[in-house]
């Protein structure tokens, strides 16, 4: 699984919650780092919308091109309404940090 978020604090919180649920995650702190990960090795992705050097939508497009059936969700603060609306047209958007448990439940349901 991939966790892409530019915040080390959020990545750590996700890592802890996912580990408690029995998941291991590869982490990326930027669009560049996320693009370097082999999508064929993933079973899901949790993507922030603002990665500093790009967006979670950019990551989703790259992942989908390499692995069309890869499920992904966005985990973001929703601070950019147009970007959030575009993301919602492609996948579910969970609001951080309050919906962390829902992200874990989504992964467990896969």
C-alpha positions as a Markdown table, in Angstrom:
| # | Residue | x | y | z |
|---|---|---|---|---|
| 1 | Unk | 0.0 | 0.0 | 0.0 |
| 2 | Unk | 1.1 | 3.5 | -0.7 |
| 3 | Unk | 0.7 | 6.5 | 1.7 |
| 4 | Unk | 1.5 | 9.8 | 0.0 |
| 5 | Unk | 1.4 | 12.9 | 2.1 |
| 6 | Unk | 3.9 | 15.8 | 2.4 |
| 7 | Unk | 3.4 | 15.9 | 6.2 |
| 8 | Unk | 5.7 | 13.6 | 8.2 |
| 9 | Unk | 3.2 | 13.9 | 11.1 |
| 10 | Unk | 0.3 | 12.7 | 9.0 |
| 11 | Unk | 2.4 | 9.9 | 7.5 |
| 12 | Unk | 3.4 | 8.8 | 11.0 |
| 13 | Unk | -0.2 | 8.8 | 12.2 |
| 14 | Unk | -1.3 | 6.8 | 9.1 |
| 15 | Unk | 1.6 | 4.4 | 9.6 |
| 16 | Unk | 0.6 | 3.8 | 13.2 |
| 17 | Unk | -3.1 | 3.3 | 12.5 |
| 18 | Unk | -2.4 | 1.0 | 9.5 |
| 19 | Unk | 0.2 | -1.1 | 11.4 |
| 20 | Unk | -2.4 | -1.5 | 14.3 |
| 21 | Unk | -4.8 | -2.9 | 11.6 |
| 22 | Unk | -2.1 | -5.2 | 10.2 |
| 23 | Unk | -1.1 | -3.2 | 7.2 |
| 24 | Unk | 2.3 | -2.2 | 6.0 |
| 25 | Unk | 2.7 | 0.9 | 3.9 |
| 26 | Unk | 5.3 | 2.4 | 1.6 |
| 27 | Unk | 5.5 | 6.1 | 2.2 |
| 28 | Unk | 6.1 | 9.0 | -0.1 |
| 29 | Unk | 6.4 | 12.7 | 0.9 |
| 30 | Unk | 6.1 | 14.2 | -2.5 |
| 31 | Unk | 4.8 | 13.6 | -6.0 |
| 32 | Unk | 8.3 | 12.7 | -7.2 |
| 33 | Unk | 8.7 | 10.1 | -4.4 |
| 34 | Unk | 5.2 | 8.6 | -5.1 |
| 35 | Unk | 5.9 | 8.3 | -8.9 |
| 36 | Unk | 9.1 | 6.4 | -8.1 |
| 37 | Unk | 7.2 | 3.5 | -6.4 |
| 38 | Unk | 6.3 | 0.5 | -8.5 |
| 39 | Unk | 2.5 | 0.5 | -8.7 |
| 40 | Unk | 2.3 | -3.2 | -9.5 |
| 41 | Unk | 3.5 | -3.9 | -6.0 |
| 42 | Unk | 0.6 | -2.0 | -4.4 |
| 43 | Unk | -2.9 | -3.2 | -3.4 |
| 44 | Unk | -4.2 | 0.3 | -2.6 |
| 45 | Unk | -3.2 | 3.9 | -2.1 |
| 46 | Unk | -4.0 | 6.7 | 0.3 |
| 47 | Unk | -3.2 | 10.1 | -1.2 |
| 48 | Unk | -3.1 | 13.6 | 0.1 |
| 49 | Unk | -4.3 | 16.2 | -2.3 |
| 50 | Unk | -1.5 | 18.8 | -1.8 |
| 51 | Unk | 1.9 | 17.2 | -2.0 |
| 52 | Unk | 3.9 | 20.4 | -2.4 |
| 53 | Unk | 5.4 | 19.4 | -5.8 |
| 54 | Unk | 2.1 | 18.2 | -7.2 |
| 55 | Unk | -1.3 | 16.8 | -6.2 |
| 56 | Unk | -2.7 | 13.5 | -5.2 |
| 57 | Unk | -4.6 | 13.7 | -8.5 |
| 58 | Unk | -1.3 | 13.6 | -10.3 |
| 59 | Unk | -0.3 | 10.5 | -8.3 |
| 60 | Unk | -3.7 | 8.9 | -9.0 |
| 61 | Unk | -3.3 | 9.4 | -12.7 |
| 62 | Unk | 0.2 | 7.9 | -12.7 |
| 63 | Unk | -0.8 | 4.9 | -10.5 |
| 64 | Unk | -3.9 | 4.3 | -12.7 |
| 65 | Unk | -1.8 | 4.3 | -15.9 |
| 66 | Unk | 0.5 | 1.7 | -14.4 |
| 67 | Unk | -2.1 | -0.3 | -12.5 |
| 68 | Unk | -5.7 | 0.5 | -13.8 |
| 69 | Unk | -7.5 | -1.6 | -11.1 |
| 70 | Unk | -5.6 | -0.1 | -8.2 |
| 71 | Unk | -8.1 | 1.3 | -5.6 |
| 72 | Unk | -7.2 | 4.6 | -4.1 |
| 73 | Unk | -8.7 | 7.3 | -1.8 |
| 74 | Unk | -7.8 | 10.8 | -0.9 |
| 75 | Unk | -7.1 | 11.8 | 2.7 |
| 76 | Unk | -6.9 | 15.6 | 2.8 |
| 77 | Unk | -7.9 | 18.6 | 4.8 |
| 78 | Unk | -10.2 | 19.9 | 2.0 |
| 79 | Unk | -8.6 | 23.3 | 2.0 |
| 80 | Unk | -8.8 | 23.7 | -1.8 |
| 81 | Unk | -12.5 | 23.3 | -2.7 |
| 82 | Unk | -12.0 | 23.1 | -6.5 |
| 83 | Unk | -9.3 | 20.5 | -6.1 |
| 84 | Unk | -11.4 | 18.6 | -3.5 |
| 85 | Unk | -14.4 | 18.6 | -5.9 |
| 86 | Unk | -12.2 | 17.3 | -8.7 |
| 87 | Unk | -10.9 | 14.5 | -6.4 |
| 88 | Unk | -14.4 | 13.6 | -5.3 |
| 89 | Unk | -15.3 | 13.0 | -9.0 |
| 90 | Unk | -12.6 | 10.3 | -9.1 |
| 91 | Unk | -12.6 | 8.6 | -5.6 |
| 92 | Unk | -13.7 | 9.1 | -2.1 |
| 93 | Unk | -12.2 | 12.0 | -0.1 |
| 94 | Unk | -11.7 | 11.4 | 3.6 |
| 95 | Unk | -11.1 | 14.5 | 5.7 |
| 96 | Unk | -8.0 | 14.5 | 7.8 |
| 97 | Unk | -7.4 | 14.0 | 10.6 |
| 98 | Unk | -10.9 | 13.3 | 11.8 |
| 99 | Unk | -11.7 | 10.4 | 9.3 |
| 100 | Unk | -8.5 | 8.4 | 9.9 |
| 101 | Unk | -10.5 | 5.5 | 11.2 |
| 102 | Unk | -12.7 | 5.5 | 8.1 |
| 103 | Unk | -9.6 | 5.3 | 5.9 |
| 104 | Unk | -8.5 | 2.2 | 7.8 |
| 105 | Unk | -12.1 | 0.7 | 7.5 |
| 106 | Unk | -12.0 | 1.4 | 3.8 |
| 107 | Unk | -8.7 | -0.5 | 3.4 |
| 108 | Unk | -10.0 | -3.4 | 5.6 |
| 109 | Unk | -13.1 | -3.7 | 3.3 |
| 110 | Unk | -10.9 | -4.2 | 0.2 |
